[in-house]
């Protein structure tokens, strides 16, 4: 019956990704059509497979508030590079590529700002250099960063020679989460994006306006925000505005302290 077919589809949707479902659904329709063609079933049930209503949406993984608090309390015991990287991702939501390619020139120590062009989008972004983030950066630069004879622009370097910039912070974040036995909510992510999602989760829980969150993330389209906004169902129920109002970030004279 069509009811049993839909139950089967729902079962698949519960254990399969969107990409897998995009493969399974057409095959199931073709099979049902074939069974009808050879007269094994009286009714052609291929049209009853309604995948659009059963596929799971994308819900971003994040770290629970308790695990975030525990993680922050242990950062002082970690290498200075690890601490600075995690704070940049957790407190400011910087992407992996932007952390790896962060330069001295992008840190405005006098005005307590980080000014950069996002490597993923090319869009300028200005964020406040929070005291704990700035202190962690300075501590790493002065006391742990490998010394180079030239004026190498990148802040975060490999620990072993040659002391080039990092290609990814994923191994650093992943090992930290494993050491601290942190298990993400809604997934198994372990990279810098997990900290980025966790920051958004805190902002949503604090009822921070979506436009402010979008500005902090440096997003340029409403589609980019969907995985983040889906994390807070109660916030979505309260939000009646069309998200198309979210547009390009335009920082003038620096970022606010929000």
C-alpha positions as CSV (number, residue, x, y, z in Angstrom):
1,X,0.0,0.0,0.0
2,X,1.0,3.6,-0.4
3,X,1.1,4.0,3.4
4,X,3.7,1.2,3.8
5,X,5.8,2.7,1.0
6,X,5.8,6.0,2.8
7,X,6.8,4.4,6.0
8,X,9.7,2.7,4.2
9,X,10.7,6.1,2.8
10,X,10.6,7.7,6.2
11,X,12.7,4.9,7.6
12,X,15.3,5.5,4.9
13,X,15.2,9.3,5.5
14,X,16.0,8.6,9.2
15,X,19.3,6.9,8.5
16,X,20.4,8.4,5.1
17,X,21.8,11.7,4.0
18,X,20.1,14.0,1.5
19,X,22.5,12.8,-1.2
20,X,21.7,9.2,-0.5
21,X,17.9,9.9,-0.5
22,X,18.3,11.6,-3.9
23,X,19.6,8.3,-5.2
24,X,17.2,6.0,-3.4
25,X,13.9,7.8,-4.2
26,X,14.2,7.5,-8.0
27,X,15.2,3.9,-7.7
28,X,12.2,3.1,-5.6
29,X,9.9,4.9,-8.0
30,X,11.4,3.0,-11.0
31,X,11.0,-0.3,-9.1
32,X,7.4,0.3,-8.3
33,X,6.7,1.3,-11.9
34,X,8.4,-1.9,-13.1
35,X,6.4,-4.1,-10.8
36,X,3.2,-2.6,-12.1
37,X,4.4,-3.0,-15.8
38,X,5.0,-6.7,-15.3
39,X,1.6,-7.0,-13.5
40,X,3.0,-8.1,-10.1
41,X,1.1,-5.3,-8.5
42,X,-2.3,-4.0,-9.7
43,X,-1.7,-0.3,-9.0
44,X,1.2,1.8,-10.0
45,X,2.4,3.2,-6.7
46,X,5.4,5.0,-8.0
47,X,3.6,8.3,-7.8
48,X,3.0,7.9,-4.0
49,X,6.7,8.3,-3.2
50,X,6.8,11.9,-1.8
51,X,10.3,12.4,-0.7
52,X,10.1,16.2,-0.2
53,X,8.1,15.7,3.0
54,X,10.3,13.2,4.7
55,X,13.9,14.2,3.9
56,X,15.7,15.5,7.0
57,X,16.8,19.1,7.0
58,X,20.3,20.2,7.7
59,X,20.8,21.0,11.4
60,X,24.2,22.2,12.4
61,X,26.2,20.4,15.1
62,X,27.2,22.4,18.1
63,X,28.8,22.1,21.6
64,X,26.4,22.1,24.5
65,X,26.7,25.1,26.9
66,X,28.1,22.8,29.7
67,X,30.7,21.4,27.4
68,X,31.6,24.9,26.2
69,X,32.1,26.0,29.8
70,X,34.2,23.0,30.6
71,X,36.3,23.5,27.5
72,X,36.9,27.1,28.3
73,X,38.0,26.3,31.8
74,X,40.6,23.9,30.4
75,X,42.1,26.1,27.7
76,X,44.7,27.5,30.0
77,X,46.3,24.0,30.1
78,X,46.5,23.8,26.3
79,X,49.3,25.0,24.0
80,X,49.1,28.8,23.5
81,X,48.4,28.3,19.7
82,X,45.5,26.0,20.5
83,X,44.0,28.4,22.9
84,X,44.2,31.4,20.5
85,X,42.7,29.4,17.6
86,X,39.8,28.0,19.6
87,X,39.0,31.5,21.0
88,X,39.0,33.0,17.5
89,X,36.6,30.3,16.4
90,X,34.5,30.1,19.5
91,X,34.3,33.8,20.4
92,X,34.4,35.4,16.9
93,X,33.2,32.6,14.7
94,X,36.2,32.8,12.3
95,X,36.4,30.1,9.6
96,X,39.2,27.6,9.4
97,X,40.7,29.3,6.3
98,X,40.5,32.8,7.9
99,X,42.3,31.6,11.0
100,X,45.1,29.9,9.0
101,X,45.6,33.0,6.8
102,X,45.3,35.6,9.6
103,X,48.1,38.1,9.3
104,X,49.7,40.7,11.6
105,X,48.4,43.4,9.3
106,X,44.8,42.4,10.0
107,X,45.1,42.9,13.7
108,X,44.4,46.5,14.7
109,X,45.8,46.4,18.3
110,X,45.3,50.1,18.9
111,X,41.6,50.1,18.0
112,X,40.9,46.5,19.2
113,X,39.6,45.3,15.8
114,X,40.2,42.4,13.4
115,X,39.9,43.6,9.8
116,X,40.1,41.1,7.0
117,X,38.7,40.1,3.6
118,X,37.1,36.7,4.1
119,X,38.9,34.1,2.1
120,X,35.7,32.2,1.2
121,X,33.6,35.1,0.0
122,X,36.0,38.0,-0.5
123,X,33.7,40.2,1.6
124,X,35.4,42.5,4.1
125,X,34.7,41.7,7.8
126,X,35.5,43.7,10.9
127,X,35.2,42.2,14.3
128,X,36.0,43.4,17.8
129,X,39.2,42.1,19.2
130,X,37.9,40.9,22.6
131,X,40.3,41.1,25.5
132,X,40.6,37.4,26.1
133,X,41.1,36.7,22.3
134,X,43.7,39.5,22.0
135,X,45.6,38.4,25.1
136,X,45.7,34.8,23.8
137,X,47.0,36.0,20.4
138,X,49.7,38.1,22.0
139,X,50.7,35.3,24.4
140,X,51.2,33.0,21.5
141,X,53.0,35.5,19.3
142,X,55.4,36.5,22.1
143,X,56.0,33.2,23.9
144,X,55.3,30.2,21.6
145,X,55.3,31.2,17.9
146,X,58.4,29.9,16.2
147,X,61.0,32.6,15.3
148,X,61.6,33.4,11.7
149,X,64.3,35.7,10.3
150,X,62.0,37.2,7.7
151,X,58.9,39.3,8.0
152,X,56.5,36.4,7.5
153,X,53.0,37.8,7.5
154,X,51.0,34.9,8.9
155,X,50.4,34.6,12.6
156,X,49.8,30.8,13.1
157,X,52.7,28.6,12.1
158,X,53.6,25.0,12.1
159,X,55.4,23.7,15.2
160,X,58.0,21.9,13.1
161,X,60.3,23.3,10.5
162,X,59.7,24.7,7.9
163,X,57.7,27.2,9.9
164,X,55.1,27.9,7.3
165,X,51.5,28.9,8.0
166,X,49.0,26.2,8.9
167,X,47.0,24.6,6.1
168,X,44.1,23.8,8.4
169,X,43.2,24.0,12.1
170,X,41.0,20.8,11.9
171,X,43.7,18.5,13.5
172,X,44.2,21.0,16.4
173,X,40.4,21.3,17.1
174,X,39.8,17.6,16.6
175,X,42.5,16.5,19.1
176,X,41.4,19.1,21.6
177,X,37.8,17.8,21.5
178,X,39.0,14.2,21.8
179,X,41.2,15.1,24.8
180,X,38.3,16.8,26.5
181,X,35.9,14.1,25.6
182,X,33.5,16.6,24.0
183,X,30.7,15.1,22.0
184,X,28.8,17.5,19.7
185,X,25.1,17.8,19.7
186,X,23.4,16.9,16.4
187,X,26.5,15.4,14.7
188,X,30.1,14.4,14.9
189,X,31.8,17.5,13.5
190,X,35.2,18.3,15.1
191,X,36.6,21.2,13.1
192,X,36.6,25.0,13.5
193,X,33.1,25.1,12.1
194,X,31.8,23.3,15.2
195,X,33.0,26.2,17.3
196,X,31.5,28.7,14.8
197,X,28.2,26.9,15.1
198,X,28.4,26.9,18.9
199,X,28.9,30.6,18.9
200,X,25.8,31.0,16.8
201,X,23.9,28.8,19.1
202,X,24.8,31.0,22.1
203,X,23.7,34.1,20.1
204,X,20.4,32.5,19.2
205,X,19.8,31.5,22.8
206,X,20.5,35.0,23.9
207,X,17.9,36.3,21.3
208,X,20.4,38.3,19.4
209,X,18.8,39.6,16.2
210,X,19.4,37.6,13.0
211,X,20.9,40.6,11.2
212,X,23.5,41.0,13.9
213,X,24.4,37.3,13.7
214,X,24.6,37.5,9.9
215,X,27.0,40.5,10.3
216,X,29.2,38.7,12.8
217,X,29.4,35.6,10.5
218,X,30.2,37.7,7.5
219,X,27.4,36.0,5.4
220,X,26.3,37.5,2.2
221,X,23.0,35.6,1.5
222,X,20.1,34.2,3.5
223,X,20.9,30.7,2.2
224,X,24.1,30.7,4.2
225,X,22.3,31.1,7.5
226,X,19.9,28.2,7.2
227,X,22.0,25.6,9.0
228,X,22.6,28.0,11.9
229,X,19.0,29.3,12.3
230,X,17.6,25.8,12.3
231,X,19.4,25.1,15.6
232,X,17.0,27.2,17.6
233,X,13.4,26.1,17.0
234,X,11.9,28.5,19.6
235,X,13.7,31.4,17.9
236,X,12.3,30.4,14.5
237,X,8.7,30.2,15.8
238,X,9.1,33.8,17.1
239,X,10.7,35.1,13.8
240,X,8.0,36.3,11.4
241,X,10.3,38.4,9.1
242,X,11.3,37.3,5.6
243,X,15.0,36.4,5.8
244,X,15.6,38.0,2.4
245,X,16.1,41.2,4.3
246,X,19.5,39.8,5.3
247,X,22.0,41.3,2.8
248,X,25.6,42.1,2.2
249,X,27.7,43.1,5.3
250,X,28.7,46.8,5.2
251,X,30.8,47.8,8.1
252,X,31.5,51.5,8.2
253,X,34.0,52.8,10.7
254,X,34.5,49.5,12.4
255,X,32.2,46.9,14.1
256,X,30.0,47.5,17.0
257,X,30.6,45.8,20.3
258,X,27.4,43.6,19.9
